[in-house]
Amino acid sequence: MEMTREAAGVLVQRIMDADYADDDEVNGWLDELGRALACPRDYICNLIFWPQGPGASAAEAVDRALAYQPFAL
């Protein structure tokens, strides 16, 4: 799935603003973001709902998701 950084930022901001109809809609968006940004859904969830530091922006969440690197166990 292809999504621009800007489109991902808009979607993340909508989630941060709780601008969605129901849990099914936001869950679908989170799945879409996980695929588009090539990071686990839970990782992007944490960036959005429990950001590191005060005043974290949607653009920062997208940048962190894009920088995600999996690690070996």
Secondary structure by P-SEA (a helix, b strand, c coil): ccccaaaaaaaaaaaaacccccaaaaaaaaaaaaaaacccaaaaaaaacccccccccaaaaaaaaaacccccc
